[in-house]
Amino acid sequence: MARIEKWPRSRRLLKRASHSLPYGVSSPFRAAAPVPLFFKGAEGARLWDVDGNEYIDFALAWGPLILGHRHPRMVEAMRTAASLPLAYGAQHELEPEVCERIQRLVPCAERIALTSSGSEAVQLAFRLARAQTGRTVILKFEGHYHGWMDSALVSYKATAEALGPRNAPRAVLGSLGQASNSAENMASSCWNDLDLLEDQFSRQGDRIAAVVMEPVLCNSGCLLPRDNYLGAVREICDRAGALLIFDEVITGFRMGLGGAQEAFGVIPDVATLGKALGGGVTISAVAGRAEIMQKIKPGRVAFGGTFNGNPLSLAGTRACLDTLAERNGDALRRANQAGERIIDAVRDTASRSGIGLTVTGFGAAFALHFTKREVIRDYRDTLEDDRDLLGRFIRQALHEGLYLLPDGRFYVSAAHSDRDVDEAIQAVNRALAHVATSDR
């Protein structure tokens, strides 16, 4: 077992924080074993906690830090912006500047609406789809995460028993306190299975306003779509008069400059963006066809937010996008190449050691699955993962100096150097060896 004595100050701070915050954290996802750590500093791809421990950071604030911590260009942009008005509640020049950059990079982005969080962006995308089609049902996929709000938190981390049969899945609510009719205008299906999707449309296609998905299922194991799957879903939606929404909050500006839609050559009607969009500042966005987005106006599609398009966030976003776009996306290429090196090394180690381990995803966002399955296609497949073994690996990796997300995800940034990657591979190998030994 991991020695929790390594983090005495974090434990004391957690105890203190628990008297003012639920579980002592600002987001329940952060309440992870062996103890929610408190940090005091970071630089590039390195983190330091309040107990003086150093880590190579593969959590990257749950994804936004595509340039790493304290990138000089972003620091300077934020420093300058902080000396100016922080909010106008009105228009300013950075709004069109940033949106024009998004238009140049993201294929579907004929118009952009700026928000403060991915959950907000999804709500706007749903509202636009219903306004555009005059229909009410949003079809989503099991294990795909589209925010914590009542109308989206459906069939996310449900058990196989709760989900029901694959050919007749139930839309499962995700939280206590969620309105009992939250799933009334939602439908759910298994991802990566065209026959099941066709069946859903044959039964209720005239009610489906949109199909929404993570084009790479990052929130439930970093699973890739089958060959030609996204294109086939695009065709199904077109035939039925439904919109296609890509939730690119994670894949946007991480898989490539144009996101998954550019990488796979499938253009959605609407996409939600966030996380790496701003490199760590508070911003998300909805991008889509002009015909759809222009419905946002008084008396038609209602939408607002005091902090939408605030100057501080947009200053950081402009610096991030300008850095990512330099040399035709060199920073993202380096991030993805660094991640691929780690993926190859982990697969090699697992193969030689005989550990049942499958790695899924792409260079800058991948996940480890302790399982005998060699191919993982959908959320239900991930339910066979050995969560206990994963937990032991993550705890040991923390002792080896790697800061990972509690579900086995690795996020890789442009700041991860060759030295970081070399040290990370050695640390992963030691952690895997420890797990293999302790499992016998």
N, C-alpha and C positions, 0 to 999 in steps of 0.2 A: 504493500500500500504506500501511496505517496505520503511524505512526511509534512504535515501541515504546519509544523514549527518553522518552516522556511518563510512564512508570511505573518509574523505576529502583529505587525502594525496594520496590515490590511484587515486582519481579523478584528482588531480593536476598533478601527474605523467603521467596519461593517456593523459592529454592535452599536456604535454610536448612531450611525445613519438609520438603523432599524427603528429608532424612536421617532424619526421624522419622515422616512420614506418606507413604503411597503417593501418588506424584505431587504431594506437598505439600499435599493437600486432604483434608477430612474426608468428602467425598462426590464420587465420580468425575464426577458430572454438572457439578460446578463447574469442572472443568479446561477452561475455555473460552478461545478466542482473543479478543484477541491475547495476553493473559496473565491468569491468575487474579488478580484484584485483591484487595488487602488493604485493609480499611476501618478507620477510626478513629472515625467518628461519623456520626450521622444525626438528622434532625429533620423531622417531617411527611413530605413526599414527597421530601426531599433527602438525598443521601449525600455523604460526603467520604472520599476514600481517603487512604492514608498518604503519598502524594506531594502532597497538597493540592488535588487536582482535585475539583470539585463536579459532581454529576450529579442529574438528575431521575430518581427511582427508579421504574422500571416492572417490576422483578423482584420487589420486595416479599418478599424471602427465599423466593422460589419460591411466593408466594401467600398466606402467612398474614397479612400485615400489612394487613388490610382497613381499619384505622383509621390507617395510616401508622406512622411511627416515633415512639416516645416519647409516645404520646397521654397527656395529663395524667391522665385518669381511671385508665388502666391503670398508669401510673407510681406513682400514689398507692396503688392497690390492692396492687401488688407490694411497695412499700416497707413497707406495714403488715404484709403477710403474711410478709415476710422477717424481721421482728422476733419472729415467733411460731414455734412448732415447724414445721419444714419437712416432716416426715412422722411419721405415727403407726403406719402399718401396721395401722390400725383405722379405724373409722367416725368421721366428724365432720360438723358441720352443713352445711358447704359442699356436700357430695355431693348431698343431696336438693335444696338450693337451686338448684344449677346444672342438675340433671336436670329439675326442674320447669320451668325456663325453656326448656329444649330441648323438653319436651313441649308447651308453649304455642305454640312456633314451628314445629315440624316435624310435618307431618301424620301420618307413620307411627310417630311416637315414643310408643308406649304404654308401653314400658320402654326403659331405656338402660343399656348397659354401658360403663364408662369405660376407655380404654386410653391408651398413651403415643404410639403412632404409627399412621399409616394402614395400614402393612403388617400390624401386629398386628390391627387392626380387621377387615381383610379375612379373615384366617385364622379369626377367630371367626365371622364371617358364613358362611364356607364350612362350618365345623363344624356350626353351627346348622342350616343348610339340609339337610345330610346326616342329622342327627339327626331333623329334623322329617319328612323324606320317606322315610327308609330307603333312599335311592338314593345313588349315588356320584359321578356325573358333574356337573361344573360346566361350563356352556357360556359361553364368553367370546367377545369379538370382537377381530378383528385391530386392533392399534394401541392398544387400551385398556390402561392401566397400572393394576395393582392391587397394587403393591408388588414388592419385590425377592426375596421368598422363593421357594423352589423350586416350591411348588405353585401359584404365581400368575404367575410370570414366563414366560409362554408367548405366542408370536405377538405380541410387542410391537414391536420395531424390526427385524423380519425383512425380507429382500429378497422381491421378488415371486416370484423363482425358488424360494426356499426355501418360500414359502407354498403354491405349487402352484396348480392351477386354482381359479377362484372357486367352482365348484359342487362341488369336492371338496378343500377346503383342508386342509393339514396343521397340526397343533399343533406349533409350532417352539419349541424350548428357547431361552432368552435369554442363557445365560451358560456359560462354561467352569466346570467344577466342579459344575454342576447335576446332580443324580442323574438317571441315564438314564431312569428310569421316572417322572419328574416329571409328564409329560403323560399318564400312563396313565389318570387320572381327570379329564382335561380334554378338552373339545371346543372347536373354534374355528370361527368363521363370519365372513363379511363383514357389517359393520354397515350399517344403513339399507336392508336388502334382506329384505323379509318372505318372499319365495318361498324364499330360501336357508334362512331360519330354519325355515319350515314343513317343508322337506325334512329338516333335521336332526332335527326331532321325529318325522317319519314313520319315520325309520330307527332312532332310539334313544330315543324319548321316554320309554319306561318306565325308562330309566337316568338321566335328567337330573334332578338334585336342584334345580338353580337355573340361571337365566340371570343373569349379572352384566354390568353395563355402566356406563360413564360416561354419564349421560343427555345431557350435552354432551361431546363427545370432546375435552377440553381438552389431554390429554397428547400428542395427535398432530394438532395444528393447530386446536383450538377449533372443531370441526365441529358444526353443529346437526343434530338429528334431523329427518327428513322430517316433514311434516304428518301427524299421527295415528299416527306410527310407534310411539311409546312406548305409546300406548293399545292398539295392535294386539298388541304384544309382551305386554302385560299379559293380554290375552284368550287368547293362545296358551298362556301359562304356566298360566292358570287351567284351561283345558280339559285340559291334560296333567298337572295336579297337581304342577307344579313351582313353586318360589318365584321371585320377581323381586327381585333385589338391585340397588339403585342405589349405585354408588360416588360419593358426593357429597363426597368429601374436598376437591374444588376448588369445585364449584358450591354446596355448602352455605354459607349465610351470605355468599355473594358474588353469586349470581344473584338472590337475594331472601331475605327472612327465613326463608321455608320451603323454600329451595333450589329445585332444578329440579322436584322433585315437585309443589311448589305452583305454580310458574310454568306447567307443562304440564298440571296437573290429573290426574296419573297417580301413584297411591300405591303404592310398592313394599311388599313384605312386610318387607324389611330394608333399611337404608341405613347406609353407613359415612360418618362425618363427621370432619373434621379441619381443618387449616390455619386458615381464617378463623374457625372455631369459637372459638379461643382468642386470636386477634389477635396471635399471635407466641409464646405460651407452648407448652410441650410437652404436647399433649393431642390425643387422637382419641376417637372413640366409635362404638359400634354402637347403632342405634336400630331398633326394630321392633315387630311385633305381640306383645302380652303372651303369647299362647299359645306363641310361638316362643322368646321371650327367657327365659321362666320355666324353660326346660330347663337354664339355667345353674345348676347346683347340684352339690354333691358326689355322686358316684356316677352322675351323668348327663353333661351336657356340661361337660368340664373347661375351666377358664379361670382365669387368675390374673395377677398382676404386682405386684411390690413397690411400684412408683410409681403404680399405678392410683389415680386420684382424689386425688392428693397435694394438700395445702392450697395450696401456692404456685401450681401450675398452675390450680387451680379459682378462686383469687382473681382471677387475670388473666382467666380465662374469664368469670366473673360480670361483671366490669367491661366486658368487650368486648360480651357479649350485651345487657347493660343499655343500653349506648350505642347499639348497632345498633337496638334495639327502640324507642328514643325517637321520638316524633312519627311513629309508625306506619312506621318504617323510613326516615326521612329521610336518614340517612347513606348507606345503600346506594343510594337513589335518586340522590343527588348523585354517588356514585362511578360509577354506570352512565351518568348523563347526561354526565359528563366524558369517559368512554370513547367514547360515541357521537359526541361532537364530534370526537375524534381520528380515529375511523373514517371519518366523513364527509369530513374534510379529506384524509386519505390517499387515499381513493378518488377524490376530485376531482383531486388532484395527479397520481395515476397515469393517470387518464383524459386529462388535458391533455398529459401528457408522452409518452404512448404506451408507457409501461412496462407489461409484462405482469405485473400485480399484482392478486391477489384477497385481500380481507380477509374473514375468517370469525370468527364468535363473537358475543359480546354485549358490552355496554359495559364491564363490569369485568373481562372476560377475552376477549381477541381475539388473532388471529395474522395475520401477513403471509405470503403465499405468492407467490413470484416464479414465475409460471406463466402459460401461455396459457389455462388452464382458467378459465372464468367461474363454474362451479359445482363445488364439491368436496364429495363425499358421504361418502367413506370413506377409510380409511388408504391403500388402494392408489392412490387418486387423488393423495395427497400425495407419492407416490414419483416423480411427474413434476415436482415442484418443482425449481427451479434452486438447489441448495444453495450453490454457489459465489457466486452473486449475492447470496443471503441473507447469507452470511458477510461479504461486502464491505460490504453495507449496515450490518450490526451493528457492524463495526469503525469505519465512518465515523460512525455514530450515537454511538458511545462518544466519539469525538473531538469531536462536537457537544454532548456533555454529557448523553446519554441512556444510562441503564444498563438494558439489555434482557437477556432470557434468550437463550441461544444458539440456540434453535429458532424465534425470531421471535415469541414470545409477548409480549404486553403485559398486565400486571396493573395495574388502576387502583384506587386507594383513595379513601376519603372525605377524605383529607388533600390530594388533588390539587386545588389551587386554580385559579381562572380564569387566574391568571398562569402557573401551572405548565403548564396545558393550552396557553395561547397560545405559550409558549416552546417547548414540546414540538412543536407543529405546525410552527413555523418550523424547528426542528432536523431534524425528519423530512423536510421539504421540501428542506433543504440536502443531507441525506444521500442522498435519492433523486436529486437533480440530479447529485451527484457520481457515483453509481453509473451513471446514464444516460449521463453524459459518458465515463466510463472504459470503458464497455461497447462504445463505438463503435469 
